[in-house]
Amino acid sequence: MEQLVKEEWDKFKELLSKIRGYYEAIGLLGWDLRTGAPRKGVEMRSATLGMLSAEAFKLQVSEEIGAFTEFFSRPEVMSQLSDNENKIVKDTRKEYSRSKSIPSKKFEEYSVLTAHAQTIFNVVCSLGVLPLCYLPVWTRLEQRLQL
């Protein structure tokens, strides 16, 4: 692998690691919400989950990711990458293209609302009933996302 390609690949891997770190923290917070976080902490944890999700999403659809995937998709560069590295570039480019049109703020709102909804659903399930108490959350979700 040529020096320039290696240097760019190292920067790309570092950025992907940062994104993975955000999603690891998001997963832990989500797990905490699902497995018994104190109810009084749900608002703060949901907001934190939304903020972390928005930050990860912003990195995922950043111009930097777009430039990296464009660079690594050039035939003369692709030939210097391993099959596994080319697969990483292909998957990252696909996710970038798919997500680029979603506004970050909408994604954050979606993440917060789904965290709330998951918490309410877990509480309801633990009671063994399924009342309509979580309907307002879904209504707000639909309104905010304009479904």
Secondary structure by P-SEA (a helix, b strand, c coil): ccaaaaaaaaaaaaaaaaaaaaaaaaaaaaaaaaccccccaaaaaaaaaaaaaaaaaaaaacaaaaaaaaaaacaaaaaaccaaaaaaaaaaaaaaaacccccaaaaaaaaaaaaaaaaaaaaaaaaccccccaaaaaaaaaaaacc
